[in-house]
Amino acid sequence: MAHIGLVCIGEGTAVLKGERMTGAEALRRLDLAPLVLEGKEGLSLVNGTACVSGMGSIALSRLSNLMEWVTAISAMTFENLGGQQAVFDPRSLALRKSGGLQEVGKGMNRWLASSDMLRKAQGARTQDGLSLRTIPQLHGAGQEIVDELATVVNEELASVTDNPALGGTPDASEVFSQAHPLAIRMALKSDSCAMGVVTIASMSESRVCRLLDPEETNLPAFLAADPGADSGLMIAQYTARGLVAESRRLAMPASLDGGSTSGRQEDFLAHATPAVMKLLHIIDNAEYALAIELVATTQAYGLRQDGTARGPKTDELLSKVRARLPLYRDDRPLSDTIEAAVDLLRNTSPR
């Protein structure tokens, strides 16, 4: 934050279009005048809470969009794997008190309405694996954590996080020395949200593993268009597994680090900035893991030859995705396909 502040006042260094230069030169090239700071504005520029609130807002925006895709992608996989749709029956879901669970259950029913694929699969087994039948419970819990993060971010943006805080009048001033710059709520909620995102990504990877198993899908192993000669999506599932493993390591709570600085005046540290930075990294990984599931589940649709109709909403989404992600047939490197799927998740809505 201090280095950013230096550039704002025409000091320090900056990188503009790949070129390193002084802060004064960067502002000149952008036709901007250096800020002339007034009372307490220098402190506001180096207050880490502003950094946390800004990055937390970015994390919240990305998560809000990602959670829509989580429901849509898992619905497509549920359909491809012939899941037992009774698990989303509102009468059953009402037995567990959870707003997020109810919301996700309704969303799954909307995506899967009138699916002949699921009608044909009805009664094929008593119950599905947990990565399918716990979608309302687990994704619902994740949605609740995201909602809680939204509450904290909005309240942080509306708060005074300066120390000291000044009030009163020029003749009767009030000075409040307190600890509002300590962003402990953002630290704790970011850590909690990170664990929720890792869990959702982990379950997504488990579904990908099922999609690649011919015993689960009655499709070619690894969803290869030319089984035996091509490796299909085998290595993509390795990638998803690696991303989830890295995210699990990153999910260790930053807010527990503690520490003492400033000659013991600051003998408790919230570590909110590392918590939010870690959350953003975990969101990156989750977007790639979900993108891999999207590639896999649309590939499964493309390999089916039984003529059974998809649900209207999943069919509409498949057409939208297929415009960007053609059926994978030639065993080429998958990196471009995965990047295209990530771009779709980050910049569009499944609706």
N, C-alpha and C positions, 0 to 999 in steps of 0.2 A: 504493500500500500504506500509506503514511503517513497519507493522508486517511482510509482505512478504519480504521486504528488509532486515530486521534483520536476518531472516533465511538464506538469500542468503549470508550474510557475516559471518555466523556461530554463530549468537547470537539469542536471543529470544527463542520461543518455536514453536514446530510443532507437528502435528498428522500424524503418518505414520502407515498405516494398523491398524488403531484403537488405536494405542498406543501413548500417549502424551510423548514428550521428548524434550530435548534442540535442538536448531537449529543445533549446532555442531554435535550432535549425529545423527540427521536425515541425514545430508550431508554425514557423515562417512558411514552410512549403505547403502547409495546410491552410494558410491564410487565417491563422488563429493568433490572437494576442495572449501573452502569458497572463494567468490570473494574478490579481493583486489581492493578497489575502488580508482579511480583517480579523478582528478579535475572535479567537477560538477556531477559526477555519482551518488553520494548519493541523490542529489536533483532530478535527473531523476527517481530514484526509488520511490520517494514519490509524484511525480507529478500526480495528479488525472486524468489529461487528457489522460495519457497512459492507465489508467484503463478504462476510458470511451471508448477510441478507440478500445481497445481489446474486451470489452463486446458488443460494438456496432457492431463489425465485426461478433461476434457470433449471435447476434440478426438478422443481415442481412442475414447470411447464412440460419438460420432456417426459416426466412420469405420467402426467395426465393423459398425454397422447399414447404413450406406450401401453397403458392399462387398457385402452380401447382395443389395441391390436392384440393384447394378451387374450382377451375373451374371443375375438374373432378367429385367431389362429388356432386356439385350443378347440373351438367349435368345429373347425374344418378337420382337425386331427381326430376328434371324437367321432365324427361322421365316417372318416376313412377307416377307423378301427372298429366300426360297428358297435359303438357303445350302447349301453342300456339306458335309454333316455328317461326311464322312470326315476333315475337318481336326481333329476331336476324337477320332479313333481312338486308343486307349491305346497301341497299338504305335508309332504315329507320334510321339505326345507323349513317349514314353519315350526318344526319341533326344536330347532336350534335357534336361539335368540342371537342374531347377528345381522346388523343392517347391511354389511358388506356381502355376507353370504346370500341374503335375499336379492340384492342387486345383481350379483353375478349370476345367480340362478335364473333370474328373469332374462338377463342378457343371453344366456346360453339357449334358453327356450326360444327367444326371438330369432337367433341365428339358425336354429335347427328346425324351425317349424316346417311341417309338411315335407319332411325328408323321406323319400321312399327307401333310401339306403338304410336309415335307422328303423323304418317300419319293417323292412325285410329282416333286420338283425334282432328284432324284438324277441326276447325269450331264448336267445342262443346260448346264454350263460346266466348263472345266478347273479354274479356281480363282476364288474371290471376291476382291473388293477387300480391301485391308489392314485396313480398319476392321471387317471381319467375320472374316477368317481369322487375324488376330493377337490375337483376344480372349484366348486362353490366355496368350500371351506377355506382352502388355501388362498385362492385368488381373492376371495372376499376379505380375508384377514389382511392381505396386502393392500387392498383398496382402502380399508379403514385406516391403515398406517399412513397412506398417502393423504387421505383426508385430514388426518391429525397434523401432518406436516404442513398442509395448506393453512390450517388455523394458526399454527405457530409463525409461519412466514408472514401472513397478513398482519398479525399482531406485532411482529418485529418491525415491519415497515411503517406501522402507525405509532411506533414508540420513540421516546427520547432515549438514546443510548450513549449520551455524553456524560462526562464526569470532569469537573463538577457541573451540575445543572444550575443555571441562574434563573432567578425569578424576581418577583416583587417590582419595585419602581426604582428610578434613579435615586430617589431620596430615602427609600427603605428597601434596599436590595436584600435578596435572599440567596444564599449559596448552599446548595445541597451536595455534600460529598458522599457518594454512594458507589454502588457496583453495577450500575446499569450496563456498562460496556461488556460485562461478562455474558457471553451468549450461550449459557449452559443449556437452555431449552433447545436451541438450534443444534447444539452438539449431541444431546441425548436423542432428539428426534431423528437427526440425520443418521446416527448409528443404528437406531431401530429400523428406519426405512431401508438402510443398506441391507440389513439381515433379511427383511421381507423381500427385497428385490432378488437377492441371491437365491432364496427359497423358490421363488417363482421361476427363475431361470433354470434352477436345478430340475424342477418338475418338467419344464419344457424339454430339457435334454433327455429325460427319461422317456418322454413320449416319442422323441425322434428315434431312440433306440428301438422302441416297439414298431415304429413305422418301417424300419429297415429289416425287420424280422419276418421272413415269409410265412412262418407259422401263425403270426398275428394277422397278416393282411391277405394271404393267398396271392401275393404279388411276388415278382422276382426279388431275390435276396439283394439287399442294399438299394432297392429301387432302381437297379441298373436296367436300362433299355435293352442292352444286349448282355444278359447274364452269362457269366462264365468268362467272357472276354473283357468286360468293363467292371470297374470297381464301384460304379454308381456313386452313392452318397456316403460311402463308408468313412472316408477321411473327413468329410464335413462333420460327421458325428464325433470323431476324435476332437475336432476343433471345438465343438460345443462343450465337450467334456472338459477340455483344457481351460476354456473360459470360465466355466463354473468353478473349477478347482482354484483358479487364481482368485476369483471373487470371494470364495470361502476364506481364503487367507487374508484378503483385504478387509473382510467383515469384522475382524477383531476391533472392538470399540475403541475409538480414539479418545473418547471422553474419559476413559479410565487411566490415561497416561499420568495425569497429575503433574507434580513438579513445583519448584519454588524458584522465584526470580526476584529481582529488584531488592536485594538485601532482606528477603523474607517479608517485604511489604506485600508482594504478590505471591503468597504461599499456597495458592490453589489456582490451577490453570484448567480451563474448560476444553481447550484444543478443538474449538468449534470449526475453525478454518480447515484443519486436516480432516475433520469428520465429513464436511461437505465435499471437499476435494475427493476424498475416498468414495463417497456416494456417487459423484459424477463419473468416476472411473468404473464403478460397478454398473452404473446405468449403461455406459458404453458397452461393456461386456454382455449385459443382458440383451441389448438391442441386437447384437450379433448372434447370440444364442437363439433368440426368437426368430431372427431372420432365417437361420438355418432350419428351424422347424417349419417356417413358411415355405421355404424351398422344398423341403421333404414332403409336406402334406399336399402341395400342389402337384408335385411329381407323382405322388400316389394316385391322385385323381386322373392324371394323364395316362397312367398305365392300366387303368381299369377298362375292361372290355365287356362287362356283363350288362351294360345298358341301363342299369338302375339309376333313377334320377336323384340328383342332389336336391337339397332344400333350395328354395328360390333365392334366399339371401346368400348362402354359401356359393351358389352358382354365379350370382352377380359379382361377388367378390373375386371368385376365381377368374372371371373374364377380365376384371380390372388388373389383377396380378399378372395374368398371362400376357397382357400387353407389354409388360416390362420383363417378365421372366418366362421365356419359352421353355418347352419341355426339354429336359437335359438328356441328350441322346448320344453325344459323340465322345464322352470320356475326356473332355477338355478340362484344364484347370478350373476349379470352381470359384476362385477368388472374385472374378468379375461378377459372377452371378450372385454371390453373397453380398458384395458391395451394393449391387443394384437393389437387393432386397432390403438392406439396411437403409438405403436412401428412401425407399418407399415407406418404411416404418417411420423414419424421422420427419418426413416432409408431407405426408398425406394422412388422411383419416380412413379407416376401413369402411366407414359408413357411405 
